[in-house]
Amino acid sequence: MTEEKRYSEMDEHELRNEIGRLKEKARKAEQLGMVNEFAVLERKAIMAAAYMMNPEDFKKGEVYRIEGDPNVFFQIDYLKGRFAWGYRLGGEKYTEALPISMLRPLKEGK
């Protein structure tokens, strides 16, 4: 049995292949009506994508759009690894962590 590599141990090519594999499995799970399996695979693909991004591109105190959640904004309090910790604007101010791959700059073209 081969041990699975951690995302942090994969190079960009391996991450791209893993994301493609996960998205294909998620598509099949969705077609079969396996909602929970679909959600897990989708979240894994988001995490793998976070390892292709540079955490230094995200700044404490800045506000970002949340991909897949239109008109919802997220302000970063701090970063830890591939997660941005902060809160969503406009609602109750509770701290949560989002993978950096879910965040998009407010200004397009960045």
N, C-alpha and C positions, 0 to 999 in steps of 0.2 A: 504494500500500500504506500502510495506517495503522500508526503505531507504537503498540504496546501501552503502556498506562500502568502505572507501577509501583504496587504496593499503597499505598505511602507517599504517592502523589499522588492517590489516590482518596478521595472523600468517603464517608460512611457508606452512602448509597443505592447508590453504585456498587459498594462492597464487598459489600453484601447481594446485589445482582444477580450479581456475579461468583461468590460462594459458591454461589448457587442454580444457576448455569450449570455450575460445576465438579461439583457433587453430581449433577446430572442426567447429565452425561457419564460420571461415575464409575459410576453405576447401570447405564448402558448397557454400559460396558466390563465390568462384573462379569457381566452377563447373557450377554455374548458370550464369557466365559471369559478375558478379557484381564487376567490378574492383575497384571502389571507396570503396565499403563496405569491400572488401577483404583488401585493404590497411589500412583502419581505424582499423579493427580488428587485423591485424598483428602488427600495431604500439602499440595497447593497450597491446598485449601479451608481447611485448618487454619492455614496461613500467612496467608491473607487474613483469617481471623477474628482473628488476633493483632493486626492493624492496627485493629481495632474496640475494642481493650482499652487501658486505661491502664497502662503499665508501673509507674507509681508505686503501683498497688494491690498490687504484689508486693514483699515485704520480704526482704532479706538475712537468712539464718539461720532463716527460717520454713520449716515443712514443709507440703507440699501433696499432695493426691491427684493421680494421673495419670489423666486421662480415658481410658477404654478399656483400662485396666490395673488391674483391681480389686485391692485390698489391697496396692498398691505405692505407696510414698511417696517424695517427692522433696524434698530440702533445698536451698534456694537459697544458693549462695556469693556470686554477684553477677549483675547484670543487664547486658546489653549489647544495646541496641536492643530488639527484640521477643523476645529469647531470654533464658531464665533458665539460667544455668550453675550446675551443682551435681552432686549424685550421688543415686542411689537408695539408700534405707535398707535394711539387712538383707542386702546383698550385698557384692561387692567394691567398694571405694570408688574408682571411677574417675570422673573428671569428664566430663560430657556436657552438651550444650545441648538444651533443649526449647523450642519456641515457647510463649509464655505462655498461649496459647489452650488448651493441653493440661492446664493446671494448675487444680485446684479447691481452694478452702480446705477445711481439715479440718472446720471448724465450718460446717455448712449454714446457709443464710440470710444469709451474708456477701455 
